Amino acid sequence: MAALAPLVGRQVLHDTYESIIRRVIDEKTPWVAGAHGLAQRGYLEEALFCTQKALAENPESQPALETQAFLLKDLGRLPEAIAAFDRLLAPNRSISTPASARPPP
């Protein structure tokens, strides 16, 4: 039972932190939009948390991954930022390109 206590404690902290962030950015605000708002106010770690939540919901979210990469860079977490940029630019990544940006057939 004692080994379970740290895991339960971490989950409680995570859930509490998430609910606080949700109140700050508004319950209805998408995670990526919340990350942008927090980053503009200088809350980079909190913004990074929002990108992690967005990527947990949709691992292929280009806006979330792009925002995360820049936040990691701004936080000085360069190896993580490079990995995020590499993932974003991976050739097998399915990035939807608007029809107006595609070359003619």
N, C-alpha and C positions, 0 to 999 in steps of 0.2 A: 504494500500500500504506500510506503514511503517513497518508492521510485515513481509512483504515479503523481505525487504532489507537484513536482516541478513541471510536468507536462500540463497538468490542469491549470496551474498558475500561469504558465505561458499563454495558454489559450484564453484565459480570462483577461490577461493584459492585452492580448491582440484584439479580442472582441471589444474591450473598452476603448482602446485606441481607435479602432475602426469606427465605433459609434461617435466618438468625439470628432474625428475627421469628417464624418458624414454630417454632423450638425454644423460644422464650420463651412463646408462647401454647399450645404443644402441637400436634403435627402433625395431630391429629384435630379440633381446635377449628375451627369455621367462622370465616371472616374477620370477620364482624360481631360474633360473641361475643368473639373475640380483641380487637377494637377496644374493646369495652366494658370488658373486663378491663384493658387497657393504659390507657385513659382514667381509670379509677378509681384507678390508681396514679400518675397524673399524666404519663403518656407520651403526650401529645396528638399529636405529629408521627407517632409510631409507630402510634397508633390510626388516624390519618388514612390512613396507608399501607395499613392493613388494609381500610378502607372502599374505597379505590381498587381493591384487588385484588378485593373482593366485587363492585364495580360492573363491573369488567372481565369477570367471570364472568356477571353478570346485571345489565345496565344498568337494568332496571326494578325492582330490589330496593328496595322502600320502606324497610325497616329500614336498609339500607346508606346510602341517600341521606339519610334523616333523621339518622342518626348523623353522616354527613359534614357536613351543614349545621350541626349544633350544634358539632362540633369546629372547623370553620372560624370560626364565631362566637367560640368560646372562645379561639382563636388570634389573634383580632383581624384576620382576613382577611375583612373585612366584604363587599367586593364579591363575592367568591367564595361567601360564606355566603348572601348575598341571591340569587345566581343558583341556588344549590342549593335554597333554600327555594321560589323561583319555580318551579323544575322540579318540586319535590315537590307543589306546590299547583296545577299547571297543570290546567285543566279537561278537557283531552283525555287526561289521564293515566289509565290504567286501574288504579285502585286497588281491590283486592278488599275489599268491605265484608262483615263477618260477617252472616249471615242474621238474627241477633238484633238487629242495629243498623239493618236496613232498615225503612223504613215499610211498613205493610201495604198491599197492592194495592187 
